[in-house]
Amino acid sequence: MLLDTASLYYRAYFGVPDSVRAPDGTPVNAVRGLLDFIARLVHDHKPDDLVACWDNDWRPQWRVDLIPSYKAHRVAEEIEGAPDAEETPDTLSPQVPVIEEVLAALGIARVGSDGYEADDVIGTLTARAEGPVDVVTGDRDLFQLVDDARGRRILYPIKGVGTLQVTDEAWLRERYGVDGPGYVDLALLRGDPSDGLPGVPGVGEKTAAKLLDAYGNLAGIMAAVDDPASKLTPSQRRKLDEARPYLAVAPKVVRVADDVPLPSFDPALPSAPRDPAALEALAQRYGLGGSLQRLLSVLPD
């Protein structure tokens, strides 16, 4: 089980009242909410391995070089020689280091790679895995990893993590008319304002799905643009032709990397905390209470 950690702690932050605080008044709603999420996931799905995948760089420069608008609207501060600072709620930022400390004390692997997003870590670990993989994320971009033959599913939270949309190939085809790899082409044609991806003007989700159904993939669509006998409308042909510079680079931006260098780590779900004393100190300082106990109670014997 691979966790898109930031996606989950953002959901926890907005789903748990900020009145949930440590004894000294520090907000811990994201910390406790994430612990409850992990406890529920472990209880319901019983993974052998659990990895908290991390954004070492939420807006990699190599993606920005290809599409400058990539996540540009979420930049809070440009930092020379380091990843830009992302706009984050004031009471969430201080909780992220606490999450790191708690995961370390528990012994739950937290894995990132400099210059890459958590999505790329997830893509790499999914490619390496020999058995089934469940990816837990609120990011639809990772639908591209769905592969029934290899047991790759996306568990997409609908409400907390108690209600998850189990995304497999049948669901993707029914909802979007594509398989996992086809979702990349759908996403880049449609665009995604939340990621600063412009898409092809005038080509929304339904039109993108119809084009992919008719021509198979992006290469097939562009071949149709060059074929006077194809059944593209004059408007579609013009818009796709004008979007060639974007379409030439968008696949690399949208597709998650699957060959990211990663540190060595133990992915096994721990049966007991790695550092009980540190965990107890964190529990007392931040008032982690029932949330931590619920997670400890579902660890394997």
C-alpha positions, -999 to +999 in steps of 0.1 A: +000+000+000+014+033-011+002+065+005+001+098-014+009+114+020+004+151+013-029+144-004-041+125+027-028+150+053-045+179+033-077+159+035-072+153+071-065+189+078-097+201+061-118+172+074-109+174+111-117+206+130-088+228+139-101+229+174-083+195+177-051+208+194-021+197+215-020+206+252-001+238+244-027+248+219-008+238+187-033+225+161-028+188+154-059+181+133-038+170+103-016+148+124-044+131+142-065+129+111-037+112+092-031+087+120-068+078+119-067+075+081-038+051+083-054+031+111-086+027+090-066+017+059-046-009+078-077-023+096-097-026+063-070-037+039-043-054+060-013-045+038+019-063+043+039-033+032+030+004+038+050+033+024+043+070+031+054+086-002+067+121+001+070+153-020+106+162-018+098+186-046+062+194-052+069+214-084+100+199-101+120+222-122+121+198-151+084+198-153+083+236-151+109+239-179+085+220-202+053+238-191+060+270-171+024+273-159+027+239-141+014+246-105+025+282-109-006+295-092+003+276-060+037+291-055+039+312-023+076+321-026+103+314-051+135+301-034+169+303-051+185+269-054+157+250-036+121+240-043+096+269-043+075+272-012+039+260-018+009+280-005-001+261+026-025+270+053-007+287+082-018+260+107-009+231+085+028+239+078+039+234+114+022+200+115+041+185+086+074+181+106+053+165+134+039+140+109+075+132+099+086+126+135+056+104+143+060+082+112+097+078+120+090+068+156+063+044+144+087+028+119+065+035+089+087+040+059+086+076+045+102+078+011+109+108-012+134+116-039+150+150-045+137+167-077+106+145-078+070+145-065+054+118-044+035+107-076+069+098-091+079+078-060+046+060-062+051+053-099+086+039-093+075+017-064+045+005-084+068-004-113+092-023-090+065-042-071+061-079-078+027-083-062-005-063-060-004-026-052-030-003-037-023+034-041-043+057-017-046+092-032-071+120-038-052+128-070-068+116-101-035+118-121-025+085-105-054+068-123-028+062-150-012+035-129-043+013-129-035-022-143-058-051-136-033-077-149-007-066-124-032-059-095-026-022-095-056-002-081-062+033-069-082+038-037-097+072-040-112+087-008-148+098-012-154+105+025-124+102+048-109+069+040-139+049+052-155+053+018-131+046-010-137+045-047-119+014-058-105+024-092-098-005-116-099-008-154-137-014-154-144+017-135-120+038-156-136+026-189-171+032-175-163+067-163-138+079-189-137+054-217-100+047-212-076+024-195-048+034-171-022+045-197-050+062-217-058+084-188-025+103-194-038+113-229-072+122-216-057+143-188-034+163-210-060+169-237-086+180-211-061+200-190-062+205-153-065+240-138-055+227-103-021+217-118-018+246-142-021+224-173-038+244-200-050+214-221-062+220-257-086+249-259-121+238-266-114+201-258-131+191-226-133+157-210-161+144-232-145+155-264-112+141-253-128+108-245-145+107-279-113+115-298-094+088-279-122+063-286-120+072-323-082+073-327-068+052-299-043+075-283-026+109-287-004+097-316-035+085-334-053+118-329-023+138-342-021+114-372-057+122-378-049+160-377-025+154-406-049+132-425-073+153-447-096+123-449-101+119-412-134+128-396-121+155-373-142+187-375-124+218-390-125+233-355-109+203-338-083+200-365-073+236-361-072+236-323-052+204-321-028+217-348-023+249-329-017+230-297+012+210-311+040+227-290+020+219-258+011+184-269+048+176-276+058+181-240+027+175-220+030+137-219+063+139-200+048+163-175+016+144-169+031+109-169+045+099-136+082+088-135+088+051-129+126+052-126+133+076-097+164+070-076+152+060-041+170+054-008+171+019+007+142+014+032+121-013+048+086-012+035+072-037+059+043-025+081+058-025+116+044-048+143+055-024+170+069+011+172+105+015+161+112+040+189+086+036+217+102+063+239+102+089+211+066+080+202+054+083+238+071+117+241+054+129+209+020+115+220+023+134+253+036+167+237+010+168+210-019+150+226-022+123+200-043+102+223-069+080+207-057+085+171-023+070+179-038+042+200-062+033+172-032+029+148-011+009+173-041-014+179-043-025+143-006-032+137+001-068+129+010-092+158 
